Amino acid sequence: MAACHTCGNDYDKSFEVVHSGKTFTFDSFECAIQALAPTCAHCKCRIIGHGLEAGEKFYCCDHCAEKSGVKGLKDRI
């Protein structure tokens, strides 16, 4: 068993994720998302899908990018 990086739960079905050369242990995908998924620069939701990038900022959709003044981005289809 290993303790979850996010919540500390010591779980017999935990799993590891290697991200940017670091190994993290999680007890659920929810905890992995909270720790690793980027946050939308406009609405602050976690970006679980592809999202959009402008400079060094991430957006969950083109609507949020446009509301932040970023023009020309489109959602992936």
C-alpha distance (Angstrom), angle and dihedral (degrees) to the residues before:
residue distance angle dihedral
M1 . . .
A2 3.78 . .
A3 3.79 133.9 .
C4 3.79 118.5 -109.5
H5 3.80 114.4 -110.8
T6 3.83 91.2 -138.0
C7 3.79 107.4 38.4
G8 3.80 104.0 13.0
N9 3.81 94.4 -124.4
D10 3.82 111.3 155.9
Y11 3.80 101.1 -138.7
D12 3.81 132.0 175.9
K13 3.83 92.0 -144.0
S14 3.80 97.9 49.3
F15 3.80 119.6 139.1
E16 3.77 137.1 -157.0
V17 3.79 129.9 -123.4
V18 3.80 122.5 -166.3
H19 3.81 111.1 -149.3
S20 3.81 124.7 171.3
G21 3.79 90.3 -14.6
K22 3.82 95.0 -52.6
T23 3.80 124.7 109.7
F24 3.80 118.7 -137.3
T25 3.81 127.9 -173.2
F26 3.81 120.0 -145.0
D27 3.79 136.4 178.6
S28 3.83 94.5 -154.1
F29 3.78 142.5 12.6
E30 3.80 87.7 -113.4
C31 3.81 90.8 62.7
A32 3.82 91.2 44.8
I33 3.81 90.6 52.5
Q34 3.81 92.2 49.0
A35 3.80 91.0 51.6
L36 3.80 102.2 38.8
A37 3.81 113.2 20.5
P38 3.80 115.2 98.3
T39 3.80 119.5 -116.8
C40 3.81 123.9 -122.8
A41 3.81 109.1 -107.0
H42 3.83 90.0 -140.0
C43 3.82 110.5 37.0
K44 3.83 98.2 17.2
C45 3.83 95.0 -131.6
R46 3.80 118.8 143.3
I47 3.80 112.1 -99.0
I48 3.79 107.4 -131.7
G49 3.82 97.6 163.1
H50 3.79 129.5 50.5
G51 3.77 96.9 -67.1
L52 3.80 122.8 179.8
E53 3.78 132.8 -85.1
A54 3.78 129.9 -149.1
G55 3.76 115.5 175.4
E56 3.78 104.3 -42.1
K57 3.80 95.5 -28.9
F58 3.79 127.4 98.7
Y59 3.80 126.4 -147.4
C60 3.79 129.3 -169.1
C61 3.84 92.4 -140.8
D62 3.79 143.1 -4.3
H63 3.83 90.0 -99.3
C64 3.81 91.1 63.2
A65 3.81 91.4 43.7
E66 3.81 91.0 52.3
K67 3.83 91.8 46.7
S68 3.82 86.3 55.6
G69 3.81 91.5 52.0
V70 3.81 98.0 -100.4
K71 3.80 111.9 136.4
G72 3.80 131.2 -165.5
L73 3.80 101.1 30.5
K74 3.78 119.3 126.9
D75 3.79 132.0 -167.4
R76 3.80 114.0 -105.8
I77 3.76 115.0 -106.3
